[in-house]
Amino acid sequence: MNKSAKIFVAGHRGMVGSAIVRSLHTKGYNNVITATRDQLDLLDQKAVYAFLEKERPDYVFIAAAKVGGIHANNTYRADFIFQNLSIQSNLIHGAHLAGIQKLMFLGSSCIYPRECPQPIKESYLLTGPLEPTNEMYAVAKIAGIKLCDAHNHQYGRQYVSVMPTNLYGLNDNYDLNNSHVLPALIHKAHKAKLAGEKSFLVWGTGTPMREFLFADDLADACTFLMDSDYNGSLLNIGTGVDLTIRELAETVLEVVGFQGQLEFDSSKPDGTPRKLLDVSALNALGWKAQTSLKDGIALSYKDFQARYPN
């Protein structure tokens, strides 16, 4: 795209949105527009439609969503499905009404069936039951994919859906009540180290396997696809490598410097047994993740310490 193209990043204050803004600026795209929640309530359909009609960006990234870990997803089920359906529907259809041709919708790998063949290919979507603990979020994201597809089919739009694996990185949410597993582990490990605790307890058995992608790598993939004018079907974004929750916890404790015993509470839910994305389609286009997990966790821990000083 032309470096002067006007680009709207919805959700620019979040981990993913802020990473996309950084990536765009690094690549020379300086006509990036954003709006805080006070300036634009993405749940307000009329306000979103009016904003998009006024600004008429050349490209829209939808990185705005209500997100959280297992506990938050399973507890606030109505909030997760309603708010995510509203945000993405307002932005996708609002972009169409404003005549915006190009848009990228960011979903989540939780859209795929719970008992899915591994690694997960894009074609496995809607081939089996979802993981119950995050079903509402997944249903909303699936609806967003189909909404993009429908606009492409009916109106000839170029609305692309990408499905990132589990994300972490700068500007993450470290709230212990509603964060995802990796930032929660960083926060808990930091507190345990400062308190001089002898053990560190992790939910579940530690056996589920997960894939993790540094958010700045995701942002680089998204802007890479924008630069290459990708106009294909649903595309996975990940590293293609996974590890157990036990191995993840061990890596976090090593980076944070906690010396105690690692323990697991098997009475707590594990969630999906394994979730590794097949990223061969993205790799074939010429993109691969660059940040190792240990390096990414170290960068995230520095970010946590800067944002949550002792």
N, C-alpha and C positions, 0 to 999 in steps of 0.2 A: 504493500500500500504506500501511497504518497506520505512522506514524513509530516506533511501539514494536515493530514486527515484528522477530522474531529472524532475523538474516541471517548465514549462514556463508559466508565467503570462503575457499575452498581455494587455497593458493598466495599468501597475503597478503604474503609477503616478496619476491616477485618484482616485476618491473616492472609487469605488468598487474594483479596482485592488489593491490599497494600503491596503485595508481591508483584501483582500484574502491573500496577502503576510504576513500581521501580523498574521492572523489565522494559516497559514501554519507553520510559525516560532514558534508560541506558542505551536503547536501540535508536534513539533520536526522534521519538514521537513526543512532541512537546505540546500538542494541542489536545491535552487530556482533560476532560471535564469530570467533575465529581459533585456529589451533593450529600451533605450530612443528613442524619435522620431529622434534625430540626428543620432543615431546608426542604426535604422531600420525604414524606412518609410513604414508603413503598407499598403499604397496605391500603393506601387511599387511591383507588382506581382513577378517579377524576384528576387528581393531582399528578399522577404518573403520566397519564395521557397528555395532559397540558404541558408538562415538562418536556416530554419527548417531541411534541409538536413544535414547541418553541425552539428547542436546541437543535433538532434535526441532525444528530451525529451521523457520521459515516459508518460507524461501527459501535456495537454495544457488547460489553462483557457482562454477563450476569454472574457475579460472585457473591451476591447477597442471598442469605438464607438464614433460617433459624436452625442452629446446629447444637449438638451436644453428644455426650457419651451414652452408654447403655442406660444408666439411671435416669437421666433427663428424658431420653427418648421414650422410655417405658412408662414414665410417670406423667408426662405432659403430652399425652398422645393427641388430644384434640388440638392443642396449640401447634404441634409440629405439622400436622397435616393441613390445618386451615391456613396458618401463616405462610407456609411454603407454597401451597397452591395459589394463594393470593398474590404473593410477591412475583412469582415467575409468570403467572397469567397476565398480570398487569403490565409487566415489562415486555413480554413476548408479543402479545396482541397490540399493546400500545406502540411498539416499534413498527409493527406492520401498518397500523393506522397512520403513523407519521411518515410512511414511505421509506423506512430504513431497510435497506436490502441485506445487510450483513450483521450477524449476531452470533455470539458464542454463549451457550448455556452450559454451566458447570454443574454436573450432578455428583454422584457418589457411587462407589462400588457396591454399596449395600442394595442397589437396585437388582442385583442378581440373586437367583434362588439360594436358599440356605445350603442345601445339599447339592452343590454345583460341581461338575467335573473340573479338575484343576490342570493347568491354569485356565482361568475363565475367559472364554472368547466372547466377543460382542454378540455373537449369534445366540448365546445362551439366555438372553433376556426373555423373560416371561415363559420359561420352560419348566418352572416348578415353584413351590411355595417359598415365601420370603422368610427371613429370620424374624420371629415374632417381636423381639425386643425393640427393633427399629423399623417395624413394618410401616408405620404411618409416614415416616420420613421417606422411606423407599417408594411408597405409592405416589407421594407427591412428586418425587423426582422422575419417576417413570411417566407420570402425566406431563411433565415438562418436556421430556424427550418427544413424546407423541404430539404435543402441541407444536413443537418446532417442525417435526416431520409433516404435520398437517398443513402448516403454512407454506412449507416448501412445495408440497404437492399441489395445493389449491391455488397459491398465489405466485409460485416461482421464486420464493425468497431463498436466501442462502443462510439459513439458521442452523448452525452446527452444534451438536451435543458432544461433550467430552466427559468421560467418567474417570476422575482421579481415584487412585487408591487411597489408603489412610494417609492423612497429611499431618505435618507438624512444621514448626518453624518460627520465624520472627513474628512478633505480634500475635502469638497464639493465646487462647483462652486457658488460663491456669486455675480457674475456679474449681475447687475440689468437688463441688456439688454437681456440676454439669459439664465438665471438660471431657475431652477424649483421653484415651488411655495413656498416651505418651506424655503430654503436658501434665497430666495428673501425677504420673510417676515422678517427673522432674520436681514438681512442687512438694510431694510427699517425701521424696528422698532428701531434698534440701532441708525441710523441717526436721526430719529424723536426724540428720547430721548435726544441725545446730543444737538439738535437744540432747545429743549424746545417747540416743536410743541404741539398744543392743540388737533389736530385730526390726525387720521391715516386712509388713504384711501386704500382700497383693491379692486382689479378688480373683476367684476362680482357681483352676488347677495348674495354670501356667503352661498347659499343653496346646491350646489353640495357636494356629500359625497366622501371622499377619505380615503384610507388606507395607512399608512406610516410605513416603516420598517427601523430600524437603520442599516446602511451599515455593521457594524461589526457583526450583527446578520445574515445578508445575507451571509457574508463570512463564518461564522460558519456553516451555512446550507450547503454551497457548499463543504466545506472540510469534513463535516459529510457524505455527499453523496459519495465523493471520497473515504473516509475511508471504507465505507460500500460496495464499488464496485457496486454502483447503475447502472443498465443497462436497465432501463425502459423507458417509453415514456415521453413526455412532462410533466413537473412537476411545479406547482405553488409554489412560496415561498412568504410568507407574515405572517401577524399576525392574520388574520381572524377577525379583528376589524376595523371599520371605524368611521369617525366623519365628521361633516360639515366643510366647509372652515371657516365659522364663528367661530366655536369652536376651529379650528386650530389656527386662528389668535388670539383669546383670550388667548390661551395657550402660544403662542409666546410672546405676549405683557406682560403677567405675568412673564415669565422667564426673559425677557430682562429688565423689570422694567419700561415700558412706562405707564404713568398714564392718557393719553388723551382719547378722544372719538374715538371709532371705527366706520368707515363709509364705505359704499360700492358704487362702480360706476357700476350701472346695465347696462350701455351702453356698457361695455366691455364684451367679451365672457366668458362664464362659462366653456366651454368644456363639456366633458362627464358628464351626470347627476350623475351617481354613478359608482364606480368601486371597488368592494370588491371581493377579490379572495377567492375561496374555497380551503382551504389548508388542507383538511382532508386527502388527499393521503400522503402528507409529514408528517403530525402529526402521521399517522398510522405507518410510518417507525421509529418513535421515536424521532422526532425533533419538538421543539416549540420555538418561539421567546422569549427572556428573558428581553429585554430592554423596559421599559415603554416609552410612547411618551414624557412625561414631562422630564424624566431623559435623554432621548436621545437628546431632544432639548437643555437642559442645557449643555450637553457635546459638542454639536455642537456650541453653543454660545461661550463657552470658546475657542473652536478651532478658531472660527471666530475672536475673540478679539486678539488671539495670532498671527494670520496671517494678520490682518488688524488693527494694533495698531493706536490709536488716534493720 
